[in-house]
Amino acid sequence: MIKNFPEIGLQIPRIFLPRPGTVLTRWSVIACDQFTSEPDYWDKVESIVREVPSTLRLTLPEVYLERPGVPDRIKSVQADMQRYLHEGILIPRDGMIYVERSVSGKTRKGLIAALDLECYDYNKDSTSLIRATEGTIVGRLPPRIKIRENAPLELPHILVLIDDPEDTVLGPLSSSKSRLEKVYDFDLMLNSGHLAGYNVNQPALEDGVASALKNLALPGLFSKKYAVDPSTPVLLYAMGDGNHSLATAKAIWEKTKLVVGMDHPSRYALVEIENVHDQALTFEPIHRVFFGVKKDFVGFINSGMRENVTYIPAAAAEEMIKHVDASDTANQSIGLVLGPDKFAMLEFSRPTSNLAVGTIQPELDRFLKEDGAEKVDYVHGADVTLRLGSLPGNLGIYLPGMKKTDLFKTVILDGALPRKTFSMGEAHEKRFYMEARKIQ
């Protein structure tokens, strides 16, 4: 039975999982927006999945977006969704799912539930209950919209954060998991760890989750926690990963709600809720790599930022990384990968943002706009940045991270951060597709 808690934008959904006997290691694949500059990764996924049922057939990895045949791939995704439902490959069950993801020696906790898109606004100055934490690139929405607007199912890689230092929402589920039905428990492909899920369909536990979330959203407690005026609108859910997927769902909902009515499944989006205080949850910077560089980047930056920027050569990658990682709000710097064994730092004497990425991002946008390079990609991990940035014609931009405990107050006070500011973990630690929900 689907239940709604409108004051906190929460729905207890009906979730579809693969039928018993499905090889889950081949069923579950990583979020579509990962390894976009590493087609070899997706070639490995194809070789693992082959012809068996898999979420690879129900999603469109973004690595394929610049290749021919995208419209045919979208049609194939939607057709396979219909086929999986018709053939009983996907089986419905009511209730949320408590999940544990073990990777890199850590186990983080989450809860699969549905959130009300009426409570979400991805604009920078939003005051909605659910907010974007970084800028939304509207140009990235059209291919996602084409997939979702005629799709019978959604599969989430969206991670939404709550600020729950006492662990009142997920803690009781963790303590109760021995009494819950385990609905999956398996190793993920390509050394990406282990995933286990437990069906949360007991009314007392459901009401406990809702009650804990309501407490986090009490205006008086909210204003005291963040030292803001009592009239400040409550931020309960902050986007962690998958903002563009949630923005896609929102765009479609705004377009169709006058036709389909307010009591429609597309009003909601399936997400995984995680606690920003989870010790296993790490914030990693998202770096940039320019491909097909046509102009002298350092000269370009000097001409734009003038006396505000200082160029410092580095003898090795380790020196560059150490210098950038040690920078802070007052002493901002970024790293450059200028070719094989050629590294440097840029230091900013008068930062224009609280974060180095905010200071440099306008210049990176200008560099691309003024034909300084053919394209830019957003990558995870120092190793990938160093490897891709060292290739002929490329340029790597190594950025410092941010403290995860600063996230909520920063968004409350300053609005959304610059796009692609942080990532929750390395690429292989990202969410894997597992569950589905009907949206038609």
Beta strands, then each sheet from edge to edge (+ up, - down):
strand 1: 3-5
strand 2: 10-12
strand 3: 14-18
strand 4: 90-94
strand 5: 96-103
strand 6: 106-116
strand 7: 120-121
strand 8: 130-131
strand 9: 153-154
strand 10: 159-162
strand 11: 181-187
strand 12: 194-200
strand 13: 237-241
strand 14: 268-275
strand 15: 283-291
strand 16: 309-314
strand 17: 332-339
strand 18: 342-348
strand 19: 375-380
strand 20: 395-398
strand 21: 422-424
strand 22: 437-438
sheet 1: 1+ 2- 6+ 5- 12+ 11-
sheet 2: 1+ 2- 6+ 14- 10- 13+ 8+ 7+
sheet 3: 3+ 4-
sheet 4: 9+ 22-
sheet 5: 16+ 18- 17+ 20- 15+ 19-
sheet 6: 16+ 18- 17+ 20- 15+ 21-
end
